[in-house]
Amino acid sequence: MSRPQVVIVGRPNVGKSSLVNRLAGRRVAVVEEHRGVTRDRKSVEVEWRGVTFDLVDTGGWLAQGDTLEAKVSEQAERAISSADHVLLVVDVATGLMEEDRQAARWALRSGRPVSLVVNKVDDAVHESSGWEFLSLGAGDPHFVSALHGRGAGDLLDHLVDSLQEVAEESETDVNDGALRVAIVGRPNVGKSTLFNKLIGEERSVVHDMPGTTRDAVDTVVETDSGPIRFIDTAGMRRRAKTEAGLETYAVLRSLDALDRADIAVLVIDATVGATGQDQRLAERIAAAGCPAIVVLNKWELIATDDRPGVLATVGDKLAFLGDAPVLKTTATSGKGVHRLLPALQESAADYVKRVPTGALNRAIRDLQIKQPAPTGKIRYAVQGAIEPPTFTLFVAGRLPATYLRYVERSLRERFELGSTPLRVRIRVD
């Protein structure tokens, strides 16, 4: 069983993300002083008094709004359907509003245990003003100040007491063994649409406005080859085009997700082709040392005669990714998406492949017979590590960089290492 889930809901801009950061004890959710910052569900692990649970931040719930706000509200409704406990957050500074009443009716109709949290209560004066929220029918209020920490410990005590029975039945497995796959790319190339198609549900908000995804959102999917954790990230633009504050934090979280990933999926808008920003993202993936798969999305929109040119831009600008497979997909229709799972599984197998020492040294002997080095000689080699496969060459003299590339290419072909990154280290005798 999974960890107990506590879902935070409420109308926009009542301080839900600030409360997540306070209860988690670290800044894990983007906070900004205007409504609508949180759009996707974001789950973080919280531990208190020996009990561990998942705290789920949601976008502000609205009874009505534009297309994007409706999708955000739908995300909150999906989150609450699997909650073990719900925190209904209101804002004492603005007082009771009709949207609070609607959110309370919706939360209470879910049948889940609901606790009322009155936020921005910095002192006793504000606390006396908070009792008006009793009319919501969600029980006695818990007064907190997410910004200053007032009442946070009492709220955690209350949550742990209510979750104790669930927590005792839960089997917590932080290292679930899932393959971590980060989906990265520029804004509005179809990452979230691809993410939703892969996991089989509308988990990330999809909208045709660049920058819809603000936090890294992850979901574990069970496959025939084992669990895969897909991480949908915010679109990363050039620094000059990145807004200070909000978007900066989103990009930092995307980079952190990339550093934690086992495999990176770089999504490119095929109607535009590989751009300079895609090239910079490829550099970042190469620096992270994880295998990469390139997805050319919106492929059906490209005229047949133009397709070779699009592929040429990929080859020219993404040389950092070596022989990374290039898949053509159209995420909105699902065409080509089925090829991604087998490609991920193949890359994952190559990433952890070990080569027996005897076979490795026979390969070193053969490649030197076929093409001797102009200077120096490889005496023998060992594989010192995996993730990625790392080979140490014990060399007499010095080998040119061009010859080392020949060695790497030969080893990749000999042992069918596909597109996984290889590291070749030299020790000179």
C-alpha positions, 0 to 999 in steps of 0.5 A: 500500500502507498503512504497516506495522502493529505490533500490541500484544497481551497480557493486561489491565493489563500496560501496553500503552497505556503502551507505545503512548504511550512509543513514539509519544512522546505521550499518545495512548492512555488509561491508567488503573490498572485492567484493561479501559481499552482496548477498541477497536483504536486505531492511531497513527503512529510514526516512528523512524530515517526509517521510519514505521509504524502502532502498533495498541493492543488491549484485553487478550486473555482466553481467557474472560470476560463478553460485553464481554471476549469482544468485546474479545478478538475485536478483538485477534484481528482486529487481529493478522490484518493485522499485519506484526509483533506485540509480546507484552507481559507484566508482570515485576511480576506474573510469568508467569501462565497468561493470558500462556501462552494469549496467547503461544500465540494470538499465535504461532499467527497466523504473524506475527513476534512479539517478546516485550516484558517491561514494568515493568523499571525496573532490573537486578534486575527484568531478571533476573526477566524471563528466566522469560518465555523459556518462552513460546517467543516468543524473547529478551525485550526489557526495557522500562519504558514508564513511565520509557522504559527500553529504548524506543529499543532496542525501536524499533530492533528494530522498524525493523530488522524492518520495513525491508523492509516499509517500503520496499515501503509507500507512505505517504500521511498525507494520504490525501484521505479525507473525515473524518466524526466520529460523535458523541453521548451515551453509548449512543445507538448510535454504534458500532453505526452505525459498524460498519454503515457500514464493514461489519465489527465494528470498534468494540466494541458493548455496552449499557453506556454508555461502551464506546468510550473512544478515537476509532477511525477507519476509511477506507471506499472509496466510489463518490465517494472514500474516507471516514474514519469516526471513532467517538468516545466518548459525551460526557456532562455535565461533572458526570457525567464521571468524573475521569481516564479519561472526561475523557481520552476526552471530550477525544479526542472533541472533538479528533476533532470539530475535525479532522472535515470533517463531524459526524454527531450521533447521537440516541436517538429513544426519548429525543428531543433532550436538553440534552446533545444541544443542547450537542453541537450548539453544539460542532459549530457552533463547529467550523464543520463541516457536520452531519447529525443521525441519529435512531437507534432510529426503529423503536422510536417509535410513529407517533403519537409521531414528530412530537413527537420531530422537534419536540424536534430542531427546538427544541433543535438550532437551532444546526445550521440546516437540517442534514438529519435522517435516521431510522435503526435501526442494529441492523437497518440500516434507513435507514443507506443514506441517510447516504452520499449525505447526506455526499457532498452536504454535502461538495460544498456545503462546498467550493463556490465561487460565481463573483464575477459570479453572487454580485453578481447575487444581491446585487443581486436580494436588495436589490431584493426586500428593501432594507435599512432602513439601509445598502447592500451595494455588492458582495461576494466569496467569500474562502474555502471550508470553509465558504463565506465571503462578504465584503460591502462595505457603505456604512453598517450592516446590521441582524443580521436583514438579514444573516440574510436575506442568508445565507438568500437566498445559501443558496437561490440557490446551493443550499448546502444545510445547510453552514455559511456565514460572512458578513463585513462590511467597512464603507466 
